[in-house]
Amino acid sequence: GEVRRLTGRPPIIYTGPNFWTNVLGGPEQAFHCPLWIAHYGVRHPTVPGPWKTWTFWQYTDSGSAAGIGGKCDMNRFNGDSARLRKLATWE
């Protein structure tokens, strides 16, 4: 609530399906926040109960990218460039 109050925007919730269910107890409230799901080694991430889909999917922590030494996280965005722009800007 505090992030939304201060920025006028919801925070993004970053979690893994096991953490959401087993550590947090599987809350059924997502507070209308976008989901950034970390789920490796699967064709499609498991989306915890309160969400219908994911916004970002971190699919590995052992990727490689030009200009980055060593392994790095790799992520996908679930949408087009217009949706990403809307999410990333303060418009």
Secondary structure per residue as TSV (DSSP state, phi and psi in degrees):
chain	resnum	aa	ss	phi	psi
A	1	G	-	360.0	-36.1
A	2	E	H	-67.8	-40.4
A	3	V	H	-62.8	-44.6
A	4	R	H	-63.2	-41.3
A	5	R	H	-63.4	-43.3
A	6	L	H	-76.9	-30.5
A	7	T	H	-112.1	-18.8
A	8	G	S	78.5	9.4
A	9	R	S	-133.4	151.6
A	10	P	-	-76.4	149.2
A	11	P	-	-73.4	163.2
A	12	I	-	-94.6	131.6
A	13	I	E	-91.7	122.1
A	14	Y	E	-106.8	123.2
A	15	T	E	-160.6	169.0
A	16	G	-	-109.1	155.8
A	17	P	H	-60.6	-39.2
A	18	N	H	-68.2	-40.7
A	19	F	I	-63.5	-45.8
A	20	W	I	-58.9	-43.4
A	21	T	I	-81.9	-51.0
A	22	N	I	-86.6	-31.4
A	23	V	I	-93.6	-46.2
A	24	L	S	-87.0	-11.5
A	25	G	-	87.0	12.4
A	26	G	-	68.1	50.1
A	27	P	-	-54.2	143.6
A	28	E	S	-94.9	7.2
A	29	Q	-	-114.1	125.7
A	30	A	-	-107.1	-0.4
A	31	F	T	57.3	26.8
A	32	H	T	57.4	38.5
A	33	C	-	-105.2	144.6
A	34	P	-	-64.3	151.4
A	35	L	E	-105.5	128.8
A	36	W	E	-111.6	104.8
A	37	I	E	-100.3	132.1
A	38	A	E	-103.6	111.9
A	39	H	-	-151.2	109.4
A	40	Y	-	-98.0	153.0
A	41	G	S	71.7	23.2
A	42	V	-	-127.8	157.3
A	43	R	S	-75.4	-31.6
A	44	H	S	-142.5	135.3
A	45	P	-	-71.6	150.0
A	46	T	-	-79.0	126.2
A	47	V	-	-99.7	119.8
A	48	P	-	-62.2	155.0
A	49	G	T	-34.8	-52.4
A	50	P	T	-71.6	-15.1
A	51	W	-	-102.9	154.4
A	52	K	S	-97.5	-24.1
A	53	T	S	-156.0	174.9
A	54	W	-	-104.7	155.1
A	55	T	S	-98.0	-46.5
A	56	F	E	-124.5	145.5
A	57	W	E	-127.9	115.2
A	58	Q	E	-87.0	107.1
A	59	Y	E	-98.4	-9.9
A	60	T	E	-160.8	156.8
A	61	D	E	-115.4	13.9
A	62	S	E	-129.0	36.5
A	63	G	E	-84.7	180.0
A	64	S	-	-137.4	147.7
A	65	A	-	-146.6	144.6
A	66	A	T	-55.8	133.5
A	67	G	T	87.9	-3.5
A	68	I	-	-115.5	121.5
A	69	G	-	-80.0	134.3
A	70	G	S	82.5	-173.0
A	71	K	-	-79.6	153.3
A	72	C	E	-146.0	162.5
A	73	D	E	-67.9	146.1
A	74	M	E	-125.3	137.2
A	75	N	E	-134.6	156.5
A	76	R	E	-122.3	148.2
A	77	F	E	-104.9	136.5
A	78	N	S	-95.2	78.5
A	79	G	S	163.3	-173.4
A	80	D	-	-100.4	178.9
A	81	S	H	-65.1	-32.3
A	82	A	H	-65.2	-40.9
A	83	R	H	-66.2	-41.7
A	84	L	H	-64.0	-42.7
A	85	R	H	-60.2	-43.8
A	86	K	H	-63.4	-40.8
A	87	L	H	-67.8	-34.1
A	88	A	H	-89.2	-14.0
A	89	T	S	-107.8	165.3
A	90	W	-	-96.4	22.4
A	91	E	-	-72.3	360.0
